Amino acid sequence: MANLLEYAGCVHIFLGPYRGNPIALYLQRSEDGCQIAPKAYPWNDVVGKGETPNKAAADFEDKWKTKGLSPDMYTGPSWEGGIKPEKPAPPKPAAPPKPADAAPAADAS
């Protein structure tokens, strides 16, 4: 049986001086993880995937920013139901290299 879609939030697109209708974002859960995407063409090709709804929301936001719209052409995404985009932890800085040991001391025999 297919999982039902859950409303996850929306994005508003501005068409010139006019504010367009909101585009709904839907969450689909499966054994493999979660997906968040709009169902309206031509925006339905942006799909956020993650293990949890929060990771899927962060992935959606990252992909949405590369869609080709400037930041003043849209607002959002605005999330519903306690979804908070969970960005991956920044990589830890590399450990400093260990200092090379001094040349082994020669046995004075």
C-alpha positions, 0 to 999 in steps of 0.5 A, a space after each residue: 500500500 502506498 504511503 499517504 502524502 503529508 502536507 509539509 509546508 509551502 513556497 511563494 513565488 513572485 511573478 513580477 510585482 504579483 505574488 503567486 499562489 503558494 506551492 504546497 510541499 508534500 512529505 512522503 515517508 517510506 522504508 528508505 527515508 523521506 522525500 519532500 517535493 512540490 507536486 506543481 509543474 515545473 517545480 516538481 523536479 526539486 526533491 529533497 531526500 533524507 533519512 528524517 523529515 528534517 534532513 529531507 527539508 534541509 536537502 530540499 532547501 539546498 536544491 531549491 536555491 540552485 533552481 535558478 530563482 533569485 532570492 527576491 523571487 520567492 519566500 520560504 520554504 515555510 515549514 509546518 508541523 514542527 519540521 526544522 531543516 537539519 543541516 549536516 554537521 560541518 566537517 571536523 578540522 583535520 587533526 594536526 600532524 604528529 611531529 616527526 620523531 627526532 632521528 633515532 639515537 644511535 647506540 653508543 657501544 
